[in-house]
Amino acid sequence: MKTFSQRKMVRKMQFISDQEGIMNRYLREKDNWDSHLDNTKDFINASFKGREISTVAVLGSGWLLDLPLKKLSERFKKVLLVDVHHPPQVHKKVEKYDNVILFETDLTGGGIEFCWELRIKKGDHFKTHVLDDFEPKRPDLPIKVDAYISLNLLNQLDILLVDFLKRKNGRFLEDEYDRFRKNLQDFHLEWITKKPACLISDVLEINVCDEGIEEKQLIYTEFPEAKRNGEWTWDFDLSGQYQEDCKTSMFVRAFEW
C-alpha cells in the first residue's frame, strides 16, 4: 500500500489527473470506445478456460471500463484489482462484491520513487547513464494469485514517468528514455509470464492529420509466444483533442499464455 510520501509522488507525477483525463475522454468518445471495450472484455472472458485457477490479479484495473468484473467475480474465488490509485467511484462499485479486493501499489516496480529522486539530480548523468541503473522489483501483492490479467498497462508503464523527467530534469537523451521504457516493459512481461496470464496492450498510435498519417511506436519489448491472440483498432480520440487537429487510433494486441 502507498505510504503518505508515495501518495504525494503519485499526485505530483499526475497519475491521478491522468486517470481523470481518461474518464473525461471516455465520456466524450464513448460511442467510439465501445467496440474496443467490448473486444477487451470478450478476450478476457475467453481466457483461462479449462485451467485450474481460483484467484486472479488484474494489473492496471483503472476505472473498470474494459473489465468484465461481474463475470470474473462469478468465475473466480478471489479477484484482486491492482493499480496505483483507485478512484472513489471504483471503491463504491466493488462494494457489492465480497470476493473483490482493491490494492494500490507501484506497478512499475519502483519507477515512481526512482524518477521522483531524479528530479533534483541534474549532474553528470550523461556519463553515468543513470536511467540504466533502475532495477525494477516485483511488488508484493496481498494475496497469492494463480493468474494475471494485464489490462492496457504495458505501454502505459513509462509514459508518466518519462513525461515527469522531461518536465523536471530534461537532460536525458532520447535513447536513454527508450532503454528505460524497454526495461519497464521487459520487467512487466518477465513478471506476468511466470503464471497463466492474458495481456491487452496498445502497440501503435496512429494519428491521421491534415499533413498525413503519423505512427508512434509504443512497445519496446518482444511479446512472448501465446496460445491465443487477438488484435483490433481502437478509435481513441476522433475529436482532435489528444493530438491537436488529428484523429487518433490505437492498434491493440491481445495475448493469452
Phi, psi and omega in degrees: 000148182290139171279176180300315182295324179291325177298323177296316179300313182302319179290311184294331181271008169073023175294320182287316179294329176293319176301316179297323178296324178297315179295319179298320179292321178300316181296327177284323192249016190312311183299328180279336183274339191304317183293322177296315180297319179294318179298320180295312179299318180297319180295319179295316181298330181274357183276154173067022179292133178072017182243145183277090182228126179246336179230138181225141176252130176259112183265119185085045187290333174055226182275000180070015182296324185252018183245125177280070190300317182300314181293322178296319181294332178281329184278324190244152180295319178220143176235119180257119179261118187240129174201171181287336180202136175251115179299155179306326181296327178288317176306316181294320184294326185271357182304327185279354180256110182291337185254014178254128184243134175262137179215133179251131178199171179273105183283355176276359179078028179107005182295331181297307181293322179301312181288328177300317179292329182287347183298335183253004180255104183237031185273241191261041184291343176296331178275326188262346182050061187303325180297332179289346181281348184291128178238098182298144178237135182298126179292147176282126177265154185286344178222158174281132181241155181264341184203161180238148166239116177263112195251095180048045185248322191308311182281353181266347188302323187266339197300305183289329177294312180294318177301318179297314180296323179292327177285318191262338180240296170073014184241013176271154177275155184298325180290335173292318176298320181296320177294323177296315177301314180298319179301313180297316182288321175301315180301314183299314181291322177299322180294305191276349177277359176288342183222170173304141183201159164233147185225133173238131183209143165292139178240340183211132174261128183241120180246120178259110186237172179300327183281348182138197182255129177242136179240139182236124178292135180244345184244133184241010182236180178253133178285147178284166173295143184230155176275343181209139183227156173210161176203150178195171178252136181250118174284091192282314181206105180259003183268351181079019180265333178287307169241119190307127176061026177233151171263123187250129172232160178240136170270123189247140173236150181226144184219147167229135174224000000 
